[in-house]
Amino acid sequence: MDNKKQNMKSILNYAIIALLSVASITSVSAQKFAHINSQLLMVEMPEMKSADSQIQTYQEGLMKKGQDMVQVFEAKYLAYAEQANKGELNKIEMQQKEGELGKEQQDIQAYEQEVQTLLAQKRQSLYKPLIDKVKVAIEQVGKEGDYTMIFESGSGVLVHAAESDDIMALVKAKIGM
């Protein structure tokens, strides 16, 4: 009788091990991986082209103001240099003009830095809604497609993507492209 109990326990243990093995294999095979190049997706979005156009127009306006500042500075500098060469300015007037020109030059440099800040803010304000739209669409596709993980293939982090699905078309459909 003990031998039969021992055999039954062994059979039961083997059955449990087999069941656990099948369950773990099933759970591993149920994982789905995907990849997407979101940078490429962003470039292809019509909204991105519109945002880039707005940034270009904005930048041109800022650059025009900067060019005007430089032209005014150059005209004042040339006038100063001409007066100084002709001896029309005394020492005090020369120092005063040089101080004014120095301040204008600093103003131009400050404006150049301001332009960089303004452009960065403009890009941020126009790109953030697009980035958020793509993130939401990727999350939706991930949930709807039961993907365990979705990798960013455009960043160079993913080396091998043969066993994952490219969800570019699904995300494009989700955002109306």
Residue pairs with C-beta under 8 A, 6 or more apart in sequence:
31 148
31 149
32 145
32 146
32 147
32 148
32 164
32 165
33 147
33 148
33 149
33 150
33 151
33 163
33 164
33 165
34 141
34 142
34 145
34 147
34 149
34 150
34 151
34 164
34 165
34 166
34 167
35 150
35 151
35 152
35 153
35 158
35 161
35 164
35 165
35 166
35 167
36 138
36 150
36 151
36 152
36 153
36 154
36 166
36 167
36 168
36 171
37 152
37 153
37 154
37 168
38 134
38 138
38 152
38 154
39 154
39 155
40 154
40 168
41 134
41 168
41 171
41 172
42 48
42 130
42 131
42 134
44 172
44 177
45 130
45 134
45 175
45 177
46 177
47 130
47 133
48 127
48 130
51 126
51 127
51 130
54 122
54 126
55 119
55 122
55 123
55 126
58 118
58 119
58 122
59 115
59 119
62 115
62 118
62 119
63 115
65 111
66 108
66 111
66 112
66 115
69 104
69 107
69 108
69 111
70 108
72 104
73 101
73 104
73 105
73 108
76 100
76 101
76 104
77 101
80 89
80 97
80 98
80 101
83 89
83 97
84 94
84 97
89 97
133 175
134 171
134 175
137 171
137 174
137 175
138 150
138 167
138 171
140 174
141 147
141 150
141 167
141 170
141 171
141 174
142 150
142 167
145 165
145 167
145 170
147 165
147 167
150 167
151 157
151 158
151 161
151 164
152 158
153 161
153 166
